[in-house]
Amino acid sequence: MEELVQIRSVKKSFKVGEDYLQVLNGLNFNIIKGEMLGVVGASGAGKSTLLHVIGALDKPTEGDVIFKEQDLFKMTDMQLAEFRNRKVGFVFQFSNLLPEFTAMENVMLPALISERDETEAASEAKRILTDVGLKDRINHRPGKLSGGEQQRVAIARALMNNPDLILADEPTGNLDSKTSEDIYGLFYRLNKENGQTFVIVTHNDTLVKKMMRVIKLVDGMIV
């Protein structure tokens, strides 16, 4: 099994007034290429913080995150920005789409940021949107899309640069159960057909039971 990410003695604390709040307490685990890894735990256990550290949105107080043998936090800010743009796709509870842009334009953004050809980016965005079931919604703005459709656009955007890793933080927390099942089905298909690696924070028991592996956080530690 190929290790995509190695988490080594990762700690994360935040300054609160005169004190420090310890959120992650020395985590050690690996993320295997091609797996679907679930992260569960009570609110405040450190799940979102962990995803932010893995995706280099936040820096650990101590420890290392090794991505394909590269120590992320020894990279320059410019290298980290490129890593986030090209190697990781982020899906959050709220789609965070730009309301003035169409679905296709929202999906194209990561490619345009990485200075890919606009015509090529548009063609790729159309292909991905079709793949996630939005062929007839390509030119719709977010306000004309349902919650589930908006989240599919967000997933398509996360896939735009063909990242090695998708990090999803409560991706269906704002959706009804039927739409949630559809989104999970999409994740399973992308994992099976494309070998996409997923790390998903969720409270959904149905999803948890279908994960290849699940880690549980309690007070910033794996139990």
C-alpha positions in Angstrom: 0.0 0.0 0.0 1.3 3.4 -1.0 1.3 6.1 1.7 0.1 9.4 0.3 0.3 11.4 3.6 2.1 10.7 6.8 1.0 12.6 10.0 3.8 12.6 12.5 3.4 13.7 16.2 1.1 16.6 15.1 0.0 19.0 17.7 -2.0 22.2 17.3 -2.9 24.8 19.9 -4.6 28.2 19.8 -4.0 31.1 22.0 -7.1 32.0 24.0 -6.6 35.1 26.1 -3.6 34.3 28.3 -3.9 30.5 27.9 -3.5 28.0 25.1 -6.2 25.6 23.9 -4.7 22.3 22.8 -6.8 21.0 19.9 -4.6 18.3 18.4 -2.5 16.2 20.8 0.3 14.4 19.0 -1.5 12.6 16.2 0.3 9.8 14.3 -1.3 8.0 11.3 -1.0 7.5 7.5 -3.4 8.2 4.7 -3.2 5.5 2.0 -3.4 6.3 -1.6 -6.9 5.4 -3.0 -8.6 4.9 0.3 -11.7 6.6 1.8 -10.9 7.6 5.3 -13.6 8.8 7.7 -12.9 11.1 10.6 -15.5 11.1 13.4 -15.8 12.6 16.9 -17.8 15.0 19.0 -18.0 18.7 18.2 -14.7 20.3 19.3 -12.7 17.1 19.0 -10.3 18.6 16.5 -11.7 17.1 13.2 -11.8 20.3 11.2 -8.5 21.5 12.6 -7.0 18.2 11.4 -8.3 18.6 7.9 -6.9 22.2 7.8 -3.5 21.0 8.8 -3.5 18.1 6.3 -4.5 20.5 3.5 -1.9 23.1 4.6 -4.6 25.7 5.4 -3.2 25.9 8.9 0.3 25.1 10.3 0.7 22.6 13.2 2.3 23.9 16.4 4.5 20.8 16.5 5.0 17.8 14.3 5.2 17.1 10.5 2.9 16.4 7.6 4.6 14.5 4.9 3.0 14.5 1.5 4.6 12.1 -1.0 7.9 12.3 0.9 7.7 16.1 1.0 7.5 17.9 4.4 4.7 20.4 3.8 5.7 22.9 6.4 9.3 23.2 5.1 7.9 24.6 1.9 7.8 28.3 1.1 4.4 30.1 1.1 4.4 30.1 -2.7 5.1 26.3 -2.7 2.3 25.8 -0.2 -0.1 27.8 -2.3 0.7 25.7 -5.3 0.3 22.6 -3.2 -3.2 23.6 -2.1 -4.2 24.5 -5.7 -2.9 21.5 -7.5 -2.6 18.6 -5.0 -5.7 19.0 -2.8 -9.4 19.5 -3.4 -11.5 21.0 -0.6 -15.2 20.4 0.0 -16.8 22.1 2.9 -20.3 22.1 4.5 -21.3 25.2 2.6 -20.4 25.2 -1.1 -18.8 28.7 -1.0 -19.6 29.3 -4.7 -19.2 32.8 -6.1 -22.8 33.9 -6.8 -22.0 36.1 -9.8 -20.3 33.2 -11.6 -22.0 30.3 -13.5 -21.4 26.8 -12.4 -18.8 26.3 -15.1 -17.0 29.5 -14.2 -16.9 28.5 -10.5 -15.4 25.1 -11.5 -12.8 26.7 -13.8 -11.4 28.9 -11.0 -8.7 26.5 -9.7 -7.4 26.0 -13.2 -7.3 29.7 -14.0 -5.5 30.4 -10.7 -2.8 27.8 -11.8 -2.7 29.7 -15.2 -4.0 26.9 -17.3 -5.3 27.7 -20.8 -8.8 29.1 -20.5 -10.3 27.1 -23.4 -8.8 23.9 -22.0 -10.1 24.8 -18.5 -13.6 25.4 -19.9 -13.6 22.1 -21.7 -12.4 20.3 -18.5 -15.0 22.1 -16.3 -17.8 21.0 -18.7 -16.6 17.4 -18.6 -16.4 17.3 -14.8 -19.8 18.9 -14.4 -21.3 16.4 -16.8 -19.6 13.6 -14.8 -21.2 14.8 -11.5 -24.6 15.0 -13.1 -24.9 18.7 -13.9 -24.8 18.6 -17.7 -27.9 20.8 -17.9 -26.8 23.2 -15.2 -23.5 24.3 -16.6 -24.6 27.9 -17.3 -26.7 28.3 -14.2 -25.6 30.6 -11.4 -25.7 29.3 -7.8 -28.9 31.1 -6.9 -30.7 29.0 -9.6 -29.3 25.7 -8.2 -30.6 23.5 -5.4 -28.5 22.9 -2.3 -27.4 19.5 -3.6 -26.6 20.9 -7.0 -24.5 23.6 -5.5 -22.6 21.0 -3.5 -22.0 19.0 -6.7 -20.5 22.2 -8.3 -18.2 22.5 -5.2 -17.1 18.9 -5.7 -16.5 19.5 -9.4 -14.4 22.5 -8.5 -12.4 20.4 -6.0 -11.7 17.9 -8.8 -10.7 20.6 -11.4 -6.9 20.1 -11.2 -7.1 16.4 -10.7 -5.8 16.5 -7.1 -4.3 13.6 -5.3 -6.4 14.1 -2.2 -10.0 15.3 -1.5 -10.6 16.7 2.0 -14.3 17.0 2.8 -15.5 18.6 6.0 -19.2 17.7 6.8 -19.9 17.9 3.0 -23.6 17.1 3.5 -24.2 18.7 6.9 -26.5 21.3 5.2 -28.4 18.8 3.0 -31.4 16.5 3.4 -30.9 12.8 3.8 -31.8 11.9 0.2 -29.4 14.5 -1.3 -26.8 13.4 1.2 -27.0 9.8 -0.1 -26.6 11.1 -3.6 -23.5 13.0 -2.7 -22.0 10.0 -0.9 -22.7 7.9 -3.9 -20.8 10.4 -6.0 -17.9 10.1 -3.6 -17.9 6.3 -3.8 -18.0 6.4 -7.6 -15.1 8.9 -7.9 -13.1 6.8 -5.5 -13.8 3.5 -7.3 -13.5 4.8 -10.9 -10.8 7.4 -10.5 -8.8 6.1 -7.5 -9.4 9.5 -5.8 -8.3 9.5 -2.2 -10.8 11.0 0.3 -10.6 12.1 3.9 -14.1 12.9 5.1 -15.2 14.4 8.4 -18.8 13.4 9.1 -21.4 12.6 11.7 -23.4 10.5 9.3 -23.6 6.9 10.5 -24.6 5.5 7.1 -21.5 7.0 5.5 -19.2 5.9 8.4 -20.3 2.3 7.9 -19.2 2.4 4.2 -15.8 3.9 4.9 -12.7 1.7 4.2 -11.3 3.0 7.5 -12.4 5.3 10.3 -10.5 7.2 12.9 -12.2 8.7 15.9 -10.9 11.8 17.7 -11.5 12.5 21.3 -9.9 15.6 22.9 -7.5 15.8 19.9 -6.3 12.2 20.2 -7.1 9.1 18.1 -9.0 6.4 20.1 
